Amino acid sequence: MGAMSPDPLLRALEGIVGAVHVLVDPALRAGFESDWTGRYHGRALAVVRPSSTAEVAAVVRACADAQVPVIPQGGNTGLVGGGVPRPGSTGVVLSTRRLDSVGAVDTSSGEVVAGAGAPLGAVQDAARAAGWDVGVDLASRDSATLGGMVATNAGGEHVVRYGRMRNHVIGVEAVLADGSTVGRVPALRKDATGIEWAGVLAGSEGTLAVITQVHLALVARLDAHAVALVAFDDFASVARIAGELRATLPSLLALEAFFAGGLRRVRDHTGLPSPFADDWPAYLLVELATSAEDAARETERLASVLDRHSGVRATAVAEDEAGAARLWAYRDRHTEAINAAGVPHKLDVTLPHDRLVEFTERVPGTVAAIEPDAELVLFGHVGDGNIHVNVLGLDPDDATVDHAVLQLVASMHGSISAEHGIGIAKRRELALTRTDADIAAMRAIKHALDPEGVLNPGVLLPDPR
Ligand SMILES: Cc1cc2nc3c(=O)[nH]c(=O)nc-3n(C[C@H](O)[C@H](O)[C@H](O)COP(=O)(O)OP(=O)(O)OC[C@H]3O[C@@H](n4cnc5c(N)ncnc54)[C@H](O)[C@@H]3O)c2cc1C
């Protein structure tokens, strides 16, 4: 887009949201211009903070008229650079954080309507207070917003039981690039009147619309939780037992894996004590959630599966909230501990279940062949075949290792993004696991909804050849 002089646009934006919500001071903009990992950053003309759907629509229209790109941003916890300005191009960051209302939970149907800028944690609190719960959970829960979670089709720690964000969205309201508002909120659980906006926008990463409201289906709140951390000799045992736990435990809520190197990073960063007397190569964190009546039977089932496995080296079990939080910290604090050690290259990938172990054995060689001194930290949602590959010690602007790892994933019939999206980080590699026909169709949808390329240009789709 060929941008006109910014001043009239800034005046128009101030007229829409009030001068105090148009941030132009570099110090105020800074937190919106750099991503969570510190790897992606650029400069925005301004950060605009609308507080209603009508204001979002007017902001988008003003930017479209001025031919200035709009970069939608929620909690800015995304890990692929899609929510921050790109180097060398200026746009307006549209922050949804003031769209943070959480409506009353409908206790009979288990539903809630919230603003797209509502943080997941606030929605979880409201749901739990009403006897319900949100079926998606992420370690970034205090900042990640519902709109960002739909836009990335977030996964998280409970996918093994409840599926991804898309599965929980009854309806959305959103503003298109021409400033028109689409979608219906509150929506209906069944509404077969054509294309669903929730489906179109799940995974669209801010390139098709700015989501303004989300109508969410909740899940039953389960009060009996048990968490076990289990140590193993090798990851092959972790993968094997994970499959068996899925088949035998109806109460399974989470299945998370990590390795000795990641645990060491977490302990160095947090000062947490070692979970066991000895160190072991691989760890599995299991959470069960069920009703009080079924709790004893489910924990016995878990114990009997663990007892049968020769690879189990040590087990710690927590049955109260504080103990569970202590065990979860070893897993949940991986992302922050890795970030504290440097600017990581983060490659979030999925492998077919039967190639997961092979991948963890091959990826160190792939990285070392290019950068022998790089540090590799793997962890992930093992129940979903999802491994987070983190590489420390690389130049932030050199993607050679990233490309090699993603090629390995593609050669093993995996996906180059499990849950974080494509953003700017992986758009050049999109064709590794999506066909030319897929990409052409995505491009056609983008062009139909946003012919001028107002919304998040440079994100998700590769440049046309
Ligand atoms: C510690 C940590 C743990 C994490 N764990 C997980 C995990 O387990 N699973 C997982 O899936 N992710 C995880 N993430 C990544 C991140 O939290 C998710 O991608 C989340 O969905 C992003 O939400 P956000 O509001 O922060 O979006 P942002 O980072 O602000 O934006 C992400 C993308 O969505 C677009 N977007 C944001 N809001 C809107 C909107 N209203 N309308 C249209 N587009 C929008 C942006 O343009 C951008 O492309 C983690 C991140 C951190 C820091």
The ligand as an ORCA input file, in Angstrom:
! r2SCAN-3c Opt
* xyz 0 1
  C       4.332    -18.609     27.896
  C       3.560    -18.864     26.641
  C       2.901    -20.077     26.489
  C       2.147    -20.328     25.344
  N       1.509    -21.528     25.233
  C       0.747    -21.772     24.141
  C       0.072    -23.019     24.003
  O       0.183    -23.907     24.828
  N      -0.703    -23.187     22.909
  C      -0.856    -22.213     21.948
  O      -1.608    -22.422     20.983
  N      -0.192    -21.047     22.048
  C       0.591    -20.796     23.113
  N       1.266    -19.614     23.212
  C       1.156    -18.624     22.111
  C       0.055    -17.556     22.282
  O      -0.289    -17.379     23.644
  C      -1.184    -17.910     21.454
  O      -0.841    -17.901     20.071
  C      -2.378    -16.965     21.677
  O      -3.488    -17.496     20.998
  C      -2.119    -15.540     21.196
  O      -3.104    -14.692     21.733
  P      -2.828    -13.104     21.841
  O      -4.085    -12.460     22.280
  O      -1.638    -12.863     22.680
  O      -2.546    -12.758     20.322
  P      -1.411    -11.800     19.701
  O      -0.063    -12.301     20.031
  O      -1.712    -10.400     20.044
  O      -1.697    -12.024     18.139
  C      -1.485    -13.292     17.556
  C      -2.050    -13.270     16.119
  O      -3.472    -13.109     16.157
  C      -3.863    -11.893     15.511
  N      -4.928    -11.308     16.346
  C      -4.890    -11.012     17.676
  N      -6.084    -10.557     18.085
  C      -6.887    -10.546     16.995
  C      -8.239    -10.169     16.777
  N      -9.033     -9.718     17.755
  N      -8.742    -10.283     15.520
  C      -7.979    -10.758     14.496
  N      -6.696    -11.120     14.656
  C      -6.157    -11.024     15.891
  C      -2.613    -11.042     15.421
  O      -2.647    -10.182     14.300
  C      -1.524    -12.109     15.287
  O      -1.409    -12.535     13.944
  C       2.055    -19.339     24.333
  C       2.723    -18.121     24.487
  C       3.469    -17.886     25.618
  C       4.154    -16.559     25.752
*
